[in-house]
Amino acid sequence: MENTILRDGEDRLLDSVVELLDEGGFEAVQLREVARRARISLSTVYKHYATRDVLILAAIERWMESNHSALVPQTRHADEPLHPAMMRVLRAIFEPWEKHPHMLLAYFQVRAAPGGEGLHVRGFDPVVPVGMAVLSDVDPGFVAELRSILSSVVYGLVGRCRDGDIAIHDIMPTIDRTVFLLTTGYEATLRGSES
């Protein structure tokens, strides 16, 4: 019974943080307001989360889990180019972020803060099998390079979005062009080595 009560309080707490992030972004999360919305004391918040950043990190991780848990592994037909298959996966992953831009910007801010360095790894654990299914027959070296390049491109684009240089809806077209150039180049080298 006590575990249920504790879990309910933690659920309300993290839900309150997610609501505030979604409404107004990182700066909107004020601990007094979180405690008020969750109907728990401020001391209880601090008992479970030492800092505001740790609380926000936990809320973002939970949001990512819930928004990516329904993703299903995609398949790529033998004759299908990599680009459309990869973009199906990336669009499915990025769609919740486009619908909740404040969450994306908060994710970026937390990821860059102390303790947030593992967020992109832990947060994307549920989506790795989805993406890897379309890359199952692809050279592991290329997959590693693709992952590294896309991670850097996405991080840079989100930073530009945070700075107001681009809108959130400008991110996917740039990712699409990047994936197109990388995958068509890779496939061209395969065709070249077959001849």
Backbone as a printed PyTorch tensor [residue, N CA C, xyz], in Angstrom:
tensor([[[  0.8260,  -1.1960,   0.0000],
         [  0.0000,   0.0000,   0.0000],
         [  0.8680,   1.2570,   0.0000]],

        [[  1.9170,   1.2590,   0.8530],
         [  2.7880,   2.4230,   0.9380],
         [  3.5020,   2.6720,  -0.3900]],

        [[  3.9280,   1.5920,  -1.0690],
         [  4.5640,   1.7350,  -2.3740],
         [  3.6310,   2.3850,  -3.3830]],

        [[  2.3530,   2.0200,  -3.3470],
         [  1.3640,   2.6040,  -4.2480],
         [  1.2220,   4.0940,  -3.9830]],

        [[  1.1860,   4.4720,  -2.7240],
         [  1.0760,   5.8910,  -2.3600],
         [  2.3210,   6.6430,  -2.8190]],

        [[  3.4940,   6.0790,  -2.5680],
         [  4.7340,   6.7220,  -3.0050],
         [  4.7780,   6.8370,  -4.5220]],

        [[  4.3890,   5.7850,  -5.2270],
         [  4.4000,   5.7800,  -6.6870],
         [  3.4240,   6.8200,  -7.2170]],

        [[  2.2400,   6.9250,  -6.6010],
         [  1.2430,   7.9010,  -7.0200],
         [  1.7850,   9.3200,  -6.8560]],

        [[  2.4400,   9.5780,  -5.7220],
         [  3.0270,  10.8960,  -5.4960],
         [  4.1200,  11.2070,  -6.4990]],

        [[  4.9510,  10.2290,  -6.7900],
         [  6.0220,  10.4370,  -7.7710],
         [  5.4440,  10.6370,  -9.1700]],

        [[  4.4050,   9.8840,  -9.5020],
         [  3.7440,  10.0720, -10.7970],
         [  3.2070,  11.4930, -10.9250]],

        [[  2.5140,  11.9660,  -9.8800],
         [  1.9750,  13.3370,  -9.9060],
         [  3.1010,  14.3540, -10.0160]],

        [[  4.1820,  14.0940,  -9.3010],
         [  5.3290,  15.0010,  -9.3090],
         [  5.9180,  15.1070, -10.7190]],

        [[  6.2340,  13.9700, -11.3230],
         [  6.8290,  13.9850, -12.6620],
         [  5.8400,  14.4910, -13.7060]],

        [[  4.5670,  14.1490, -13.5600],
         [  3.5460,  14.6680, -14.4740],
         [  3.4670,  16.1920, -14.3910]],

        [[  3.5840,  16.7370, -13.1910],
         [  3.5450,  18.1950, -13.0140],
         [  4.7260,  18.8590, -13.7090]],

        [[  5.8900,  18.2510, -13.5960],
         [  7.0780,  18.8060, -14.2590],
         [  6.8970,  18.7660, -15.7740]],

        [[  6.4090,  17.6450, -16.2830],
         [  6.1860,  17.5250, -17.7290],
         [  5.1900,  18.5800, -18.2020]],

        [[  4.1120,  18.7880, -17.4520],
         [  3.1230,  19.8140, -17.8110],
         [  3.7710,  21.1910, -17.8760]],

        [[  4.5570,  21.5220, -16.8640],
         [  5.2090,  22.8350, -16.8340],
         [  6.2100,  22.9870, -17.9740]],

        [[  6.9810,  21.9410, -18.2380],
         [  7.9300,  21.9860, -19.3560],
         [  7.1900,  22.1970, -20.6680]],

        [[  6.1070,  21.4710, -20.8520],
         [  5.3480,  21.5480, -22.0940],
         [  4.6680,  22.9040, -22.2540]],

        [[  4.2570,  23.5040, -21.1420],
         [  3.5890,  24.8070, -21.1870],
         [  4.5620,  25.9550, -21.4150]],

        [[  5.7020,  25.9080, -20.7260],
         [  6.5680,  27.0790, -20.7850],
         [  8.0530,  26.8190, -20.8790]],

        [[  8.4400,  25.5740, -21.0200],
         [  9.8520,  25.2610, -21.1730],
         [ 10.5770,  25.1350, -19.8410]],

        [[ 11.8740,  25.0130, -19.9430],
         [ 12.7600,  24.7470, -18.8120],
         [ 12.5800,  25.7530, -17.6780]],

        [[ 12.5290,  27.0190, -18.0200],
         [ 12.4550,  28.0740, -17.0000],
         [ 11.1130,  28.0980, -16.2760]],

        [[ 10.0870,  27.4770, -16.8550],
         [  8.7640,  27.4630, -16.2180],
         [  8.6990,  26.5180, -15.0260]],

        [[  9.6720,  25.6350, -14.9080],
         [  9.6540,  24.6480, -13.8230],
         [ 10.2010,  25.2930, -12.5570]],

        [[  9.2930,  25.7010, -11.6920],
         [  9.6370,  26.2450, -10.3850],
         [  9.1570,  25.2360,  -9.3480]],

        [[ 10.0250,  24.8820,  -8.4140],
         [  9.7240,  23.7790,  -7.5060],
         [  8.4860,  24.0160,  -6.6470]],

        [[  8.2410,  25.2350,  -6.2370],
         [  7.0210,  25.5060,  -5.4590],
         [  5.7700,  25.1980,  -6.2930]],

        [[  5.8090,  25.5940,  -7.5520],
         [  4.6680,  25.3240,  -8.4370],
         [  4.5330,  23.8270,  -8.7110]],

        [[  5.6510,  23.1370,  -8.8690],
         [  5.6220,  21.6820,  -9.0640],
         [  4.9590,  21.0230,  -7.8590]],

        [[  5.3990,  21.3950,  -6.6560],
         [  4.8430,  20.8130,  -5.4260],
         [  3.3480,  21.1190,  -5.3070]],

        [[  2.9630,  22.3510,  -5.6290],
         [  1.5470,  22.7290,  -5.5570],
         [  0.7080,  21.8800,  -6.5080]],

        [[  1.1550,  21.7570,  -7.7500],
         [  0.3960,  20.9830,  -8.7380],
         [  0.3420,  19.4980,  -8.3820]],

        [[  1.4340,  18.9890,  -7.8330],
         [  1.4980,  17.5630,  -7.4840],
         [  0.8080,  17.2710,  -6.1560]],

        [[  0.4470,  18.3390,  -5.4300],
         [ -0.1920,  18.2150,  -4.1170],
         [  0.7050,  17.4580,  -3.1340]],

        [[  1.9740,  17.8510,  -3.1220],
         [  2.9290,  17.3060,  -2.1560],
         [  3.7570,  18.4520,  -1.6050]],

        [[  4.4210,  18.2100,  -0.4920],
         [  5.2070,  19.2780,   0.1240],
         [  6.5180,  19.4850,  -0.6340]],

        [[  7.0320,  20.6860,  -0.5030],
         [  8.3150,  21.0140,  -1.1220],
         [  9.4320,  20.1480,  -0.5390]],

        [[  9.3470,  19.8430,   0.7480],
         [ 10.3740,  18.9890,   1.3630],
         [ 10.3370,  17.5770,   0.7760]],

        [[  9.1620,  17.1000,   0.3940],
         [  9.0590,  15.7850,  -0.2500],
         [  9.7210,  15.8110,  -1.6250]],

        [[  9.5500,  16.9060,  -2.3340],
         [ 10.2250,  17.0430,  -3.6320],
         [ 11.7270,  16.9170,  -3.4360]],

        [[ 12.2660,  17.6760,  -2.4720],
         [ 13.7130,  17.6490,  -2.2270],
         [ 14.1890,  16.3070,  -1.6700]],

        [[ 13.3160,  15.5900,  -0.9960],
         [ 13.6970,  14.2810,  -0.4610],
         [ 13.9920,  13.3010,  -1.6030]],

        [[ 13.2220,  13.4210,  -2.6810],
         [ 13.3740,  12.5000,  -3.8100],
         [ 14.3240,  13.0170,  -4.8850]],

        [[ 14.4300,  14.3290,  -5.0100],
         [ 15.2570,  14.9320,  -6.0580],
         [ 16.0570,  16.0750,  -5.4460]],

        [[ 17.3680,  15.9050,  -5.4080],
         [ 18.2380,  16.8640,  -4.7260],
         [ 18.2170,  18.2510,  -5.3620]],

        [[ 18.0490,  18.2990,  -6.6840],
         [ 18.0540,  19.5930,  -7.3670],
         [ 16.9300,  19.6440,  -8.3960]],

        [[ 16.6510,  20.8240,  -8.8270],
         [ 15.6550,  21.0570,  -9.8690],
         [ 16.0670,  20.3460, -11.1530]],

        [[ 17.3530,  20.4190, -11.5040],
         [ 17.8300,  19.7840, -12.7300],
         [ 17.6580,  18.2710, -12.6990]],

        [[ 17.9020,  17.6570, -11.5380],
         [ 17.7280,  16.2050, -11.4100],
         [ 16.2520,  15.8450, -11.5910]],

        [[ 15.3620,  16.6510, -11.0400],
         [ 13.9230,  16.4260, -11.1960],
         [ 13.5120,  16.5750, -12.6610]],

        [[ 13.9890,  17.6130, -13.3110],
         [ 13.6560,  17.8270, -14.7210],
         [ 14.2000,  16.6800, -15.5690]],

        [[ 15.4080,  16.2440, -15.2750],
         [ 16.0000,  15.1130, -15.9920],
         [ 15.1160,  13.8670, -15.8660]],

        [[ 14.6570,  13.5730, -14.6560],
         [ 13.7890,  12.4030, -14.4340],
         [ 12.4760,  12.5400, -15.2070]],

        [[ 11.9160,  13.7350, -15.2270],
         [ 10.6480,  13.9540, -15.9330],
         [ 10.8280,  13.7920, -17.4410]],

        [[ 11.9210,  14.3070, -17.9720],
         [ 12.1680,  14.1820, -19.4120],
         [ 12.4030,  12.7220, -19.7900]],

        [[ 13.1690,  12.0100, -18.9650],
         [ 13.3910,  10.5830, -19.2460],
         [ 12.0600,   9.8370, -19.2810]],

        [[ 11.2020,  10.1330, -18.3340],
         [  9.8940,   9.4680, -18.2860],
         [  9.0480,   9.8390, -19.4960]],

        [[  9.0700,  11.1060, -19.8760],
         [  8.3180,  11.5580, -21.0480],
         [  8.8100,  10.8370, -22.3000]],

        [[ 10.1300,  10.7230, -22.4200],
         [ 10.6930,  10.0370, -23.5830],
         [ 10.2750,   8.5670, -23.6040]],

        [[ 10.3220,   7.9250, -22.4480],
         [  9.8960,   6.5180, -22.3750],
         [  8.4530,   6.3640, -22.8300]],

        [[  7.5810,   7.2280, -22.3290],
         [  6.1600,   7.0790, -22.6660],
         [  5.8760,   7.4450, -24.1190]],

        [[  6.6210,   8.3810, -24.6770],
         [  6.3700,   8.7930, -26.0570],
         [  7.0550,   7.9120, -27.0890]],

        [[  8.0070,   7.1260, -26.6720],
         [  8.6960,   6.2450, -27.6200],
         [  8.4130,   4.7720, -27.3650]],

        [[  7.6380,   4.4570, -26.3420],
         [  7.3870,   3.0500, -26.0070],
         [  6.5090,   2.3440, -27.0370]],

        [[  5.7110,   3.0830, -27.7700],
         [  4.8140,   2.4680, -28.7510],
         [  5.4670,   2.2700, -30.1180]],

        [[  6.7040,   2.6920, -30.2650],
         [  7.3830,   2.5080, -31.5460],
         [  7.5700,   1.0230, -31.8210]],

        [[  7.3230,   0.6550, -33.0470],
         [  7.5040,  -0.7470, -33.4280],
         [  8.6550,  -0.8400, -34.4240]],

        [[  9.4110,  -1.9280, -34.3610],
         [ 10.5110,  -2.0720, -35.3220],
         [ 10.0050,  -1.9850, -36.7630]],

        [[ 10.6960,  -1.2150, -37.5440],
         [ 10.3690,  -1.0620, -38.9580],
         [ 11.1450,  -2.1150, -39.7460]],

        [[ 10.6310,  -2.4720, -40.8830],
         [ 11.3580,  -3.3990, -41.7380],
         [ 11.7360,  -2.6830, -43.0250]],

        [[ 12.7510,  -3.2080, -43.6390],
         [ 13.1800,  -2.6680, -44.9350],
         [ 13.2010,  -3.8350, -45.9040]],

        [[ 12.4770,  -3.6830, -46.9860],
         [ 12.4320,  -4.7310, -48.0010],
         [ 13.7920,  -4.8300, -48.6800]],

        [[ 14.0920,  -5.9750, -49.2230],
         [ 15.4130,  -6.2370, -49.8130],
         [ 15.7980,  -5.2120, -50.8770]],

        [[ 14.8440,  -4.7510, -51.6610],
         [ 15.1680,  -3.8010, -52.7350],
         [ 14.9170,  -2.3390, -52.3450]],

        [[ 14.5150,  -2.0900, -51.1130],
         [ 14.2080,  -0.7190, -50.6730],
         [ 15.4940,   0.0260, -50.3240]],

        [[ 15.6570,   1.2300, -50.8480],
         [ 16.8270,   2.0330, -50.4630],
         [ 16.7910,   2.3680, -48.9610]],

        [[ 17.9440,   2.6660, -48.4180],
         [ 18.0510,   2.9860, -46.9890],
         [ 17.3210,   4.2730, -46.6120]],

        [[ 17.3910,   5.2790, -47.4750],
         [ 16.8520,   6.5940, -47.1360],
         [ 15.3880,   6.5510, -46.6950]],

        [[ 14.4530,   6.0090, -47.4950],
         [ 13.0550,   6.0240, -47.0380],
         [ 12.8310,   5.2000, -45.7700]],

        [[ 13.5450,   4.1010, -45.6410],
         [ 13.3910,   3.2740, -44.4360],
         [ 13.8800,   4.0250, -43.1980]],

        [[ 15.0330,   4.6600, -43.3090],
         [ 15.5710,   5.4340, -42.1800],
         [ 14.6580,   6.5980, -41.8220]],

        [[ 14.1010,   7.2530, -42.8260],
         [ 13.2490,   8.4060, -42.5510],
         [ 11.9370,   7.9910, -41.8930]],

        [[ 11.4190,   6.8140, -42.1930],
         [ 10.2270,   6.3270, -41.4740],
         [ 10.5280,   6.2350, -39.9840]],

        [[ 11.6950,   5.7020, -39.6730],
         [ 12.0980,   5.5550, -38.2670],
         [ 12.2980,   6.9240, -37.6280]],

        [[ 13.0630,   7.7810, -38.2810],
         [ 13.3800,   9.0850, -37.6930],
         [ 12.1410,   9.9590, -37.5340]],

        [[ 11.2230,   9.9050, -38.4770],
         [  9.9800,  10.6820, -38.3370],
         [  9.1610,  10.1930, -37.1440]],

        [[  9.0930,   8.8760, -36.9760],
         [  8.3450,   8.3210, -35.8370],
         [  8.9790,   8.7360, -34.5100]],

        [[ 10.2980,   8.7780, -34.4780],
         [ 11.0090,   9.1750, -33.2600],
         [ 10.8320,  10.6660, -32.9920]],

        [[ 10.8990,  11.4750, -34.0460],
         [ 10.9180,  12.9260, -33.8720],
         [  9.5280,  13.5410, -33.7680]],

        [[  8.4980,  12.8320, -34.1910],
         [  7.1410,  13.3920, -34.1750],
         [  6.7110,  13.9240, -32.8010]],

        [[  6.9160,  13.1730, -31.6980],
         [  6.5230,  13.7310, -30.3930],
         [  7.2620,  15.0300, -30.0560]],

        [[  8.5100,  15.1360, -30.4810],
         [  9.2760,  16.3570, -30.2040],
         [  8.6900,  17.5430, -30.9680]],

        [[  8.2890,  17.3190, -32.2270],
         [  7.6980,  18.4110, -33.0050],
         [  6.3780,  18.8780, -32.3950]],

        [[  5.6360,  17.9430, -31.8290],
         [  4.3580,  18.2970, -31.1960],
         [  4.5570,  18.9850, -29.8470]],

        [[  5.7220,  18.7990, -29.2470],
         [  6.0230,  19.3590, -27.9220],
         [  7.3960,  20.0450, -27.9530]],

        [[  7.4870,  21.1810, -28.6580],
         [  8.7980,  21.8220, -28.8370],
         [  9.4710,  22.2420, -27.5330]],

        [[  8.6910,  22.6300, -26.5270],
         [  9.3160,  23.0020, -25.2500],
         [ 10.0320,  21.8090, -24.6240]],

        [[  9.4950,  20.6150, -24.8400],
         [ 10.1440,  19.4100, -24.3090],
         [ 11.4840,  19.1890, -24.9970]],

        [[ 11.5200,  19.4170, -26.3000],
         [ 12.7740,  19.2430, -27.0400],
         [ 13.8300,  20.2220, -26.5440]],

        [[ 13.4390,  21.4590, -26.3440],
         [ 14.3970,  22.4660, -25.8900],
         [ 14.8400,  22.1960, -24.4550]],

        [[ 13.9270,  21.7140, -23.6200],
         [ 14.3010,  21.3380, -22.2490],
         [ 15.2510,  20.1450, -22.2730]],

        [[ 14.9830,  19.1830, -23.1510],
         [ 15.8790,  18.0260, -23.3170],
         [ 17.2860,  18.5100, -23.6660]],

        [[ 17.3630,  19.4400, -24.6040],
         [ 18.6570,  19.9710, -25.0310],
         [ 19.3770,  20.6310, -23.8600]],

        [[ 18.6510,  21.4240, -23.0940],
         [ 19.2560,  22.1330, -21.9680],
         [ 19.7360,  21.1620, -20.8950]],

        [[ 18.9290,  20.1490, -20.5900],
         [ 19.3090,  19.1720, -19.5650],
         [ 20.4650,  18.3080, -20.0560]],

        [[ 20.4330,  17.9470, -21.3280],
         [ 21.5070,  17.1050, -21.8750],
         [ 22.8530,  17.8150, -21.7840]],

        [[ 22.8530,  19.1280, -21.9280],
         [ 24.0950,  19.8940, -21.8790],
         [ 24.5410,  20.2010, -20.4470]],

        [[ 23.6750,  19.9730, -19.4630],
         [ 23.9860,  20.2850, -18.0600],
         [ 24.7140,  19.1160, -17.3920]],

        [[ 25.3940,  19.3790, -16.2760],
         [ 26.0420,  18.2860, -15.5420],
         [ 25.0240,  17.2070, -15.1600]],

        [[ 25.3690,  15.9580, -15.4150],
         [ 24.4840,  14.8370, -15.1210],
         [ 23.5900,  14.4580, -16.2850]],

        [[ 23.5010,  15.3060, -17.2930],
         [ 22.6210,  15.0300, -18.4260],
         [ 23.2970,  14.3330, -19.5840]],

        [[ 24.6040,  14.0980, -19.4660],
         [ 25.3380,  13.5240, -20.5940],
         [ 24.8340,  12.1480, -21.0220]],

        [[ 24.2750,  11.3880, -20.1130],
         [ 23.7660,  10.0650, -20.4740],
         [ 22.3200,  10.0690, -20.9290]],

        [[ 21.6740,  11.2520, -20.9150],
         [ 20.2550,  11.3250, -21.2610],
         [ 19.9840,  10.8110, -22.6660]],

        [[ 20.8130,  11.2040, -23.6200],
         [ 20.5480,  10.7720, -24.9900],
         [ 20.7020,   9.2700, -25.1430]],

        [[ 21.5690,   8.6550, -24.3470],
         [ 21.7420,   7.2000, -24.4100],
         [ 20.5620,   6.5100, -23.7390]],

        [[ 20.2800,   6.8700, -22.4770],
         [ 19.1780,   6.2360, -21.7420],
         [ 17.8330,   6.5350, -22.3900]],

        [[ 17.6680,   7.7620, -22.8240],
         [ 16.3870,   8.1590, -23.3950],
         [ 16.0940,   7.5210, -24.7340]],

        [[ 17.1360,   7.1790, -25.4580],
         [ 16.9240,   6.5890, -26.7690],
         [ 17.0890,   5.0780, -26.7820]],

        [[ 17.3210,   4.4720, -25.6110],
         [ 17.4050,   3.0110, -25.5440],
         [ 16.1880,   2.3290, -26.1710]],

        [[ 14.9600,   2.8160, -25.8970],
         [ 13.7960,   2.1350, -26.4850],
         [ 13.7250,   2.2430, -28.0100]],

        [[ 14.3620,   3.2510, -28.6080],
         [ 14.2390,   3.4360, -30.0560],
         [ 15.3580,   2.7690, -30.8400]],

        [[ 16.4220,   2.3500, -30.1670],
         [ 17.5430,   1.7260, -30.8740],
         [ 17.1020,   0.4810, -31.6400]],

        [[ 16.3410,  -0.4480, -31.0290],
         [ 15.9170,  -1.6250, -31.8070],
         [ 15.0740,  -1.2640, -33.0320]],

        [[ 14.2830,  -0.2050, -32.9160],
         [ 13.4510,   0.2380, -34.0350],
         [ 14.3360,   0.6730, -35.1970]],

        [[ 15.3390,   1.4760, -34.8940],
         [ 16.2450,   1.9520, -35.9370],
         [ 17.1490,   0.8680, -36.4820]],

        [[ 17.6090,  -0.0010, -35.6110],
         [ 18.5430,  -1.0430, -36.0410],
         [ 17.8750,  -2.0640, -36.9540]],

        [[ 16.5720,  -2.2300, -36.8560],
         [ 15.8770,  -3.1980, -37.7090],
         [ 16.0320,  -2.8450, -39.1850]],

        [[ 16.0170,  -1.5650, -39.5270],
         [ 16.1740,  -1.1860, -40.9380],
         [ 17.6370,  -1.1870, -41.3630]],

        [[ 18.5430,  -1.3010, -40.4060],
         [ 19.9740,  -1.3090, -40.7160],
         [ 20.6080,  -2.6820, -40.5190]],

        [[ 19.7780,  -3.7010, -40.3920],
         [ 20.2910,  -5.0270, -40.0290],
         [ 21.2960,  -5.5920, -41.0290]],

        [[ 21.1700,  -5.2460, -42.3020],
         [ 22.0930,  -5.7850, -43.3030],
         [ 23.1390,  -4.7680, -43.7600]],

        [[ 23.2960,  -3.7080, -42.9860],
         [ 24.2140,  -2.6250, -43.3420],
         [ 25.5330,  -2.8020, -42.5960]],

        [[ 26.6140,  -2.4150, -43.2600],
         [ 27.9500,  -2.5040, -42.6820],
         [ 27.9850,  -1.8080, -41.3160]],

        [[ 28.4320,  -2.5040, -40.2610],
         [ 28.4730,  -1.9120, -38.9170],
         [ 29.3210,  -0.6360, -38.8360]],

        [[ 30.3570,  -0.5550, -39.6410],
         [ 31.1710,   0.6650, -39.6620],
         [ 30.3720,   1.8600, -40.1520]],

        [[ 29.5740,   1.6500, -41.2000],
         [ 28.7210,   2.7250, -41.7030],
         [ 27.6580,   3.0950, -40.6760]],

        [[ 27.0840,   2.0970, -40.0210],
         [ 26.0600,   2.3560, -38.9940],
         [ 26.6440,   3.2250, -37.8840]],

        [[ 27.8570,   2.9170, -37.4480],
         [ 28.5050,   3.7090, -36.3870],
         [ 28.7330,   5.1430, -36.8540]],

        [[ 29.1990,   5.3130, -38.0920],
         [ 29.4150,   6.6620, -38.6340],
         [ 28.0920,   7.4120, -38.7710]],

        [[ 27.0750,   6.7340, -39.2710],
         [ 25.7550,   7.3410, -39.4370],
         [ 25.2180,   7.8250, -38.0960]],

        [[ 25.3440,   6.9860, -37.0970],
         [ 24.8650,   7.3350, -35.7500],
         [ 25.6040,   8.5600, -35.2110]],

        [[ 26.9160,   8.5770, -35.3700],
         [ 27.7260,   9.6970, -34.8810],
         [ 27.3750,  10.9950, -35.6060]],

        [[ 27.2730,  10.9190, -36.9180],
         [ 26.9710,  12.1170, -37.7080],
         [ 25.5700,  12.6300, -37.3900]],

        [[ 24.5830,  11.7330, -37.3690],
         [ 23.2100,  12.1680, -37.0840],
         [ 23.0760,  12.7550, -35.6870]],

        [[ 23.7580,  12.1640, -34.7300],
         [ 23.7150,  12.6930, -33.3660],
         [ 24.2370,  14.1270, -33.3350]],

        [[ 25.3420,  14.3710, -34.0210],
         [ 25.9230,  15.7190, -34.0570],
         [ 25.0350,  16.6960, -34.8120]],

        [[ 24.4800,  16.2540, -35.9300],
         [ 23.5970,  17.1200, -36.7160],
         [ 22.3600,  17.4980, -35.9010]],

        [[ 21.7290,  16.5110, -35.2790],
         [ 20.5240,  16.7820, -34.4850],
         [ 20.8490,  17.7170, -33.3250]],

        [[ 21.9460,  17.4520, -32.6280],
         [ 22.3380,  18.2990, -31.4990],
         [ 22.5490,  19.7470, -31.9660]],

        [[ 23.2250,  19.9120, -33.0910],
         [ 23.4510,  21.2550, -33.6260],
         [ 22.1600,  21.9360, -34.0480]],

        [[ 21.2670,  21.1880, -34.6860],
         [ 19.9920,  21.7610, -35.1270],
         [ 19.1230,  22.1760, -33.9470]],

        [[ 19.0920,  21.3480, -32.9190],
         [ 18.2910,  21.6980, -31.7380],
         [ 18.8850,  22.9290, -31.0550]],

        [[ 20.1990,  23.0200, -31.0180],
         [ 20.8450,  24.2130, -30.4670],
         [ 20.4770,  25.4600, -31.2580]],

        [[ 20.4620,  25.3470, -32.5780],
         [ 20.0680,  26.4840, -33.4210],
         [ 18.5990,  26.8430, -33.1950]],

        [[ 17.7740,  25.8270, -32.9750],
         [ 16.3550,  26.0610, -32.6810],
         [ 16.2180,  26.7950, -31.3490]],

        [[ 16.9650,  26.3390, -30.3550],
         [ 16.9320,  26.9840, -29.0420],
         [ 17.3550,  28.4500, -29.1450]],

        [[ 18.3430,  28.7220, -29.9940],
         [ 18.8460,  30.0860, -30.1540],
         [ 17.9490,  30.9520, -31.0360]],

        [[ 16.9030,  30.3620, -31.6160],
         [ 15.9800,  31.1180, -32.4490],
         [ 16.4180,  31.2590, -33.8940]],

        [[ 17.4740,  30.5520, -34.2990],
         [ 17.9610,  30.6440, -35.6790],
         [ 17.0650,  29.8990, -36.6610]],

        [[ 16.4570,  28.8070, -36.2000],
         [ 15.5560,  28.0250, -37.0420],
         [ 14.3360,  27.6240, -36.2090]],

        [[ 13.2580,  27.2820, -36.9030],
         [ 12.0480,  26.7870, -36.2280],
         [ 12.1590,  25.2770, -36.0600]],

        [[ 11.4020,  24.7350, -35.1390],
         [ 11.4570,  23.2930, -34.8950],
         [ 11.0970,  22.5040, -36.1510]],

        [[ 10.2250,  23.0510, -36.9840],
         [  9.8040,  22.3420, -38.1950],
         [ 10.8650,  22.3800, -39.2970]],

        [[ 11.9550,  23.1120, -39.0730],
         [ 13.0750,  23.1160, -40.0200],
         [ 14.0570,  21.9840, -39.7430]],

        [[ 13.9060,  21.3200, -38.6120],
         [ 14.8650,  20.2800, -38.2210],
         [ 14.7330,  19.0400, -39.1010]],

        [[ 13.5290,  18.5170, -39.2710],
         [ 13.3580,  17.2680, -40.0320],
         [ 13.8000,  17.3840, -41.4870]],

        [[ 13.5060,  18.4780, -42.2010],
         [ 13.9960,  18.5560, -43.5810],
         [ 15.5320,  18.4880, -43.6680]],

        [[ 16.2120,  19.0830, -42.7020],
         [ 17.6760,  19.0210, -42.7070],
         [ 18.1540,  17.6080, -42.3940]],

        [[ 17.5000,  16.9520, -41.4460],
         [ 17.8390,  15.5540, -41.1500],
         [ 17.5850,  14.6980, -42.3880]],

        [[ 16.4800,  14.9400, -43.0630],
         [ 16.1430,  14.1880, -44.2740],
         [ 17.2450,  14.3380, -45.3290]],

        [[ 17.6810,  15.5670, -45.5830],
         [ 18.7480,  15.7840, -46.5760],
         [ 20.0410,  15.0980, -46.1540]],

        [[ 20.3560,  15.1670, -44.8670],
         [ 21.5740,  14.5360, -44.3550],
         [ 21.5210,  13.0270, -44.5500]],

        [[ 20.4060,  12.4250, -44.1700],
         [ 20.2460,  10.9710, -44.3240],
         [ 20.2910,  10.5920, -45.8020]],

        [[ 19.6520,  11.3950, -46.6420],
         [ 19.6650,  11.1130, -48.0790],
         [ 21.0970,  11.0980, -48.6130]],

        [[ 21.8490,  12.1350, -48.3100],
         [ 23.2260,  12.2130, -48.8220],
         [ 24.1010,  11.0860, -48.2780]],

        [[ 23.9780,  10.7950, -46.9990],
         [ 24.7970,   9.7320, -46.4070],
         [ 24.4280,   8.3520, -46.9530]],

        [[ 23.1370,   8.0660, -47.0120],
         [ 22.7280,   6.7190, -47.4370],
         [ 22.9270,   6.5020, -48.9320]],

        [[ 22.6410,   7.5120, -49.7480],
         [ 22.8550,   7.3240, -51.1880],
         [ 24.3420,   7.2110, -51.4970]],

        [[ 25.1700,   7.9270, -50.7630],
         [ 26.6220,   7.7760, -50.9310],
         [ 27.0800,   6.3790, -50.5550]],

        [[ 26.5740,   5.8690, -49.4560],
         [ 26.9210,   4.5120, -49.0130],
         [ 26.4710,   3.4860, -50.0500]],

        [[ 25.2280,   3.6280, -50.5250],
         [ 24.7100,   2.6730, -51.5060],
         [ 25.4730,   2.7490, -52.8280]],

        [[ 25.9230,   3.9470, -53.2030],
         [ 26.7240,   4.0860, -54.4300],
         [ 28.0560,   3.3510, -54.2930]],

        [[ 28.6670,   3.4060, -53.1100],
         [ 29.9330,   2.6770, -52.9270],
         [ 29.6980,   1.1730, -53.0030]],

        [[ 28.5440,   0.7110, -52.5370],
         [ 28.2250,  -0.7200, -52.6430],
         [ 28.0670,  -1.1330, -54.1020]],

        [[ 27.3670,  -0.3080, -54.8760],
         [ 27.1860,  -0.6130, -56.3020],
         [ 28.5230,  -0.5970, -57.0190]],

        [[ 29.3810,   0.3500, -56.6400],
         [ 30.7080,   0.4460, -57.2570],
         [ 31.5760,  -0.7580, -56.9590]],

        [[ 31.4580,  -1.3000, -55.7680],
         [ 32.2850,  -2.4580, -55.4030],
         [ 31.7590,  -3.7510, -56.0160]],

        [[ 30.4800,  -3.7470, -56.4430],
         [ 29.9040,  -4.9390, -57.0770],
         [ 30.3170,  -5.0610, -58.5340]],

        [[ 30.7050,  -3.9370, -59.1620],
         [ 31.0420,  -3.9990, -60.5840],
         [ 32.4790,  -4.3400, -60.8370]]])
